[in-house]
Amino acid sequence: MDTIVQLIRNAMCCVKDLNLFAESLPNLYDPEYTSKFYTFPTPFMSKTTPLEFLICISQLYACISCTISGYNLIFGGGILKLKRLTRVSDLVHKKRLDKAGSKKKDDDKDDKADKDDAIVNQVVATSVMKEANGALRNAFVGICVLPIGISFFWLLRNNSLHITEAGWVGGLPALIHALTAMDIALVPLLYFMLKDASSALRKAVDIRAMVEKFSEKKNKDVAPSGGELSWINLDSYSLIVDSGWSPYWTTSAISNVDQDAEGKMLTKEIEALERNVKSSLSGDAAIVNASKAAEMEEAAQVSYLEGYREYAYFVFNFIAFYGYLLGVVVY
């Protein structure tokens, strides 16, 4: 929804700046047409045209949505999620110690069971670390998105509704400060858009390489690469063994969870992991059969489209960045 509104807002701004449809749709640029529906105070706000009012509504949406999104990224997807991941890491460590203590008393434990446990621990640890890095990034992105949302307040009031001319709410200097804040916040966001686009395209290539490597091959035909314990790692597990695997610690943490309840949730996740890993390594079926290969090919296509979408986001937001920058430089 945010993307659709952003595209519509940018399109309307381009229509206004380029004076498009001035002859075919003259009412778009006629303040008198606006007064038929609502009479703004004179002498400045009464200059608002229907097109500017529509832009104002889209900017109000951006003001509210970006402010809320920034807040949620900082706290729900960042700080609170990091706190929960710390608890998860502590619980995982405790379970490892408990299991290590029980192994000393259990002489029937074989090497295969130890290897399966090591694979599960590796998948969980990699997932937790990946989510921790993502939570740190979410907090940083939220710090950038929040001032953009707040700055839209000056765009919708001062620019679209002609309040700048009245000198209210800081007037033109406040509008320029808002544009400057938006430009500064957009710089790291533009970098992340390029980075995400590259990562998504690379992921698509990796998925197809995985299909080629494991297609119609059995466990005995695949040797672990590098220092890995098995062909099962975080990527292969979430794509082959349990498609779309999304443990509870990957979601945003809006509220704290009772530690006992969290421990039970973790136990269920690990038990499911152990069952799936044991089943995948002990079975004699092909690791990637025809249906799984088709499913992974679809996932690769989706990843490609996500990459190109991020490049499109970069282009549109760079145009906005350039437009804001022009206003600051001209001032």
N, C-alpha and C positions, 0 to 999 in steps of 0.2 A: 504494500500500500504506500509506504514512504517513497519508494522508487517511482511509482506511478504519479504521485502528487508532485514529486520533484521534476519529472519530465514535463508535466503539464505546466508547472510554474515557470520553468526555463523557456518553454515554448511561448508562453504568453509574454514573458519579458522580451523575447526576441521579436515578437509581433509588435510590441510597443516601441522598442528601440529602432526597428527598421520601418516603422509606420506602415505596416502591411495591412491590407484590406481597408484602407482609409476611404476608398471610393465605394467599394462593394458593401462594406458594413460601417457606414459613417457613425451609427449610434454607439459603436465601441469607444469612440473618441469624443463623445458629446456629454459634457457634464450635466447639461439640461436633462438628458435622458435619465441620469441617475436620480435627479431630484423628483422624478415621477414616482419613485419608489420610497426614497428617503431623502429628507432635506438636511444636508450637513451644515454646520455653522459657517457663516461667512466671516472673513473674506477668503480664507485659504482652503479649508476642507471642502468648501463648495465647488472647488475646481476638480474634485475627484470624478474621473470618468468611469463608465461601467467596466472597462478593461482593467483599470487600476484597482477597482474594488475587488474584482475577481483575483487579481494578483495578491491583494491584501489578504484575502481569505486563505489562499494557498500558503502565504508567508506566516499567517497565524498558526496554521496546521504545523508548519515546519518549526515554529517557535516552541509549540507545546511538545511535539513528538521528539525533537532533538534534545530538549531539556530533560524529558522523562527518560529517553534512551541513554543519555549521558549519565544520569544518576544511577540507573539500573546497571550499566556497565561498570561503573566505579565500585558499586557496593555489591549487588547481586552477582554479577559476573566476574568481579574482581576481588575485593577485600574479603567478603564473606565466603566466597568460593575457596580462596586461599586458606582461610581458617578451617574450612571443612576438609580440604585436601591434606592439611597438616594432621587433622584427627585421623583421617583414613590411613595416612602413612604410619602413624603411631600404632593403629590397630593392626595393620599388616605386619609391622615389626613384631608386635606382641604375639600374633598368631604363629609367626615363624619360630620364635623362641619356644612357644608351647609345643609346636610340632617337633622341633629339634629335641626337646626334653622327652617327648613320648617315644621318639625313635630309639633313644638309648635303651629304653625298657623293652622295645619290641625287636626281637632278633629276626623276625620273619620278614621284615622290610627288605625288598630286593632293590637292585640298582635301577630297574625300570621305573619303579614307583618314585625313587629319588629324582630321576631325570624328569618325570612328569611334573613333580612338585617344582623343580627348578624352572621348567618352562612356564608354568602358571605364575610363579613369582616374577619372572622376567616380563611377562605380558602385563601384569598388574603394575609393576614398578614403572615400566615404560609409559603406560597409559596415565598414571598419576603424574609423572614428570611432564608429559606433554600437556596435560590439563593445567598444571601449575604455570607453565610458560604461557599458555593461552590466557589464564586468569590475570597474569601480570600485564599482558598486552591489552586485555579488556579494560583494565583500570586506566592504562595510559590513553587508550582510544577514548574512553569515557571522559577523561580530563580534557580532551580536544573537542569532543562533540558537545559537551555541556555549554561552553562559552559560545559556540556557534548558534545553539538554540536560543540562548539569552540575547545574542546580538540581533537575531531576527526581529526582536521587539522594536528596535529602532528602524529597521527596514520597513516593517509594515505600518508603523505610526508616522515616522518622519518622511519616508519617501513616497509610499503609495497613497497616503492620505494627505500629503502636502503639509504636514505639521512642521517640517523643516523650515518652511518660509515663515512660520509664526514664531520660531525660536523656542518652542516648548520642548520639554524633556531633553534639554541640552542643545537643541537646534542642530545646525550643520556640523559643528565640531564633534558632538556626540555621535552623529551618524558616521563620520570619518573614523572615529575611534572604534566603533562597532565593526566597520569594514576591515580595519587593520587587525582587530582581534580575530575575525573570521579568516583572513588570509594567513595569519600566523598558525592558527589551528589546522588549516587545510593542508599545510605543507607535509607534516608527518602522515596525515590521512592519505594523501596522494601517493606517498611512498608505499604505504601498506597496500593500497589498491594494486600497484604494480607488482609488489611481492606476492600478494594472494593470487593474482593472475598467473604469474610464473609458476607458483606452487601447484595450482590446479592443473595446468597443462603438463607439468612434470608428473603429477600423480596419475594422470591419464596414461602417460607413456609407461609408468611403472606397473599399472594394472595390466596393460597389454603384454608387458614383458613377463609378468607373473603367469598369465594365461599360457603363454608360449612355453614357459619353463615347466609348468606342472600339468599341462593338458594331457589327459589319458595316461598319466604316470602314477605308479604306486609308491608307497612309502619306501620300499626297498630300493627303488630306482632313483631316489633323490637323496643326495648327500648334503648335510648342512654346509653352508658357505661361511667362510671367515671363522669367527670365533663363536658362531651361534650353536645352540644346543640342538636345534632341530629346524626343519623348514617352517615351523610355526613361530611367528613373531607377532607383534601387535597388528601390523598391516595385513599379513596373510590370515590371521585369526578373524579379523573383522570383515574380511572380504570372502574367505573360503569356508572357514569352519563355522562361524556364526555371523551370517551376513547382517550388516547394520548393527553390530554389537554396540550398545550404548549403556554402560553401567551407570549407577545412580550418581556417581561423583562427577560425571561429565556435564550435568545440568547446572544451571545457575542456582546459587544458594541464597534464597531470599530470607530464610529464617534458620535459626539453629535447630539441630535435631538432637534428641536425647541420645547420649552416648551408647546406652544399652541397645536402643533401637537401631542405631547406626552400625553397631557391632553385628547385629542379626542380619542386617541388609548386606554387610560385607561378607558374612559367612555364606549367604545364599549365592552371592556373585561368585565367590571362589569355588563353591561346590559345583556350580554350573560349569565354570571354567574347567575344573578337574575332569568332570564327566565328558565334556566335549573334546578335551585334549586327549584323554585316554581312548575315546572312541575313534578319533581321527588317526592316532598313531598305531592302533592295534588292528584296524580294519584292513581288508585286502582290496578294497574298491579303489578306483581311480581318484586321485586327489581332486582333480578338476575334470568332471565329466562334461558332456556336451551341453546340458542344461545350465550347469554352473558357469561354463565358459560364455554362454550367451548372456547370462546375468551380469557377469563381470564386464563384458563388452559394453553392455548398456550403462554400467557404472562409469566406464571410461568415457563414453559419449557425454554423459551428464557432467563429468569433470571438465571435459573440453569446453562445453557450453558455459560452465561456471567461470572458466578462465577468460573466455571472450567477453562474458558479461562484466567481469572486473575491469577489463580494458575499456569497455564502453563507459563504465562508471568513472574511470579515470579521465576519459575525454570530456564527459559532461561536467565533471567537477573542476577540471582544469579550465574549462571555459568560464565557469563561475568565478574561479580564483583570478583569472585574467581580468574579468569584468570588475571585480571588487578592487583589484590592484590599480586599474585605470582610474577609478574614482579617487583613490587615495593619492595617486601621483598627480592627477590634475589639480586636486585641492592644494 
